[in-house]
Amino acid sequence: MTTPHRMLASTAAVLMLTASAWGIAPAARAAPQPSSRQAESKVPAVRMYATRNCPYCLKARAYLTQRGIAWEEIDIESSEQANREFKAHGGMGTPLFVVGETRVQGFDPVRLEAALREIGAATTP
């Protein structure tokens, strides 16, 4: 009998292998150069709080990469400090985006695109 945990782990492994084959795995992505507006600030304009095996985080990485958006990814499982920051931003699930002053909970392309436009981040599909 397969437990839900094993099914989730198997699904995550398949997603990671598929993403790697497509060239969108986290290790395979090259971070785009930040815009001059982003480079001036010490805090990145786009921060994504994520976990390694989150399927929506994988979709979000592909989305940001396709559009040439630079972002900082914070793994909330690998650091207690990152987890505290995530909770301080009201995080209840991953991914959680902080785009400039705007918080976007979950992978919602419409809301994420609106937040990116607010900070002047050009997006190209």
N, C-alpha and C positions, 0 to 999 in steps of 0.2 A: 504494500500500500504506500502510495506516495503522499508525503505530508505537504501541507501548503508551503512550508519553508523550503523544502527540496524543490518544489515546483518553481518557486520564485527564484531560487538560486540557479536552476537550470535555464529558466527564461532569461535571466540576467546574463548568464554565460553565452547564450545564443545571441543575444542582442550585442554584447561586446564583440564577439567574433564577427558578426555581420557588419557592425560599425567599422571594425578594423579593416575588413575587406573593402568597404566603401571609402576608406580613408577619412573617417570622421571620428575615430576614437580619440579620447583626450590626448594620448601620447602622440597621435599622428597629426594633430592640428598645429599649425603655425599661427601664433597670435599676430593679428594684423597690427600695424603701427598705429598708435593712438593719434587722434587728431590733435592739433596744437592746443585746443581748449582742454582736452584731457591731459595732455602732457604738462600743462601749467599747474594742475592740481596734484597734491600728494595722494589724495584718495581717488581711486579709479572711479570714473563716471558710471561704470556698470559693474556691479558686483553680483555674483550668483552664488547663493548658499546652496550646496548640493550634497549628494551622497554618490559614492562610486557606482552603485547598482540600480539607481533610480531610472526607470525607462523614460520618464518625462524630462529628466536632466539630460539624457542622451539626445532627445529630440531638441531640447533647448540649445545644446552645444552645436548641433548641426545647423539650426536656425541662425545662430549668431555667426557661425563660421561662413555660411553661405552669403550672409549680408556684409561680411567684412567688418564686423563690430568687435572691437577689442574689449575684453572683460577680464575681471579677476574672479577666479573660482575659489570658493572657500569650502573645504570638505568638513562638514559639521561632525563627522564620525571620527576624524583623526585628531581633533583638538578640542579640549574642554573650553578654551577661550573662544574658538569659532562657534561652538554650540551655544555659549552664553550670548554672543553677538546675535546669532540667529534668533534666539528666544527674545532678546531685547527688541528686535525688529518685529516681533509678533509672529514669528515663524511657527507654522503649525504643520507644514509638510514641505517637501522639496519638489521642484526648486523654488527658492524665494529670491526675487531680484530686488536690488536697490539700485535704481537708475536716477542719478542725481539725488533729488529729494523725494522721489516717488518710489513707493513700495508696490511690487507686483507679486502676489502670492500665486504660485502655480505657473505652469507654462500656458499662457494665454497670449497667442501671437498678436491679437488686436490690441490688448492693453499694453503689451510690451512695446509694440511699434509706436503707440501714442506716447509712451514714456520716453522712447528713444528720440522721437521728434522734438519733445520738450527740451532736451539737452542739445539739440542740433546734431545728433549723430546721423550721418547719412547712411541709408540702407539701400542695398542693391541686391535683389534676389538672384 
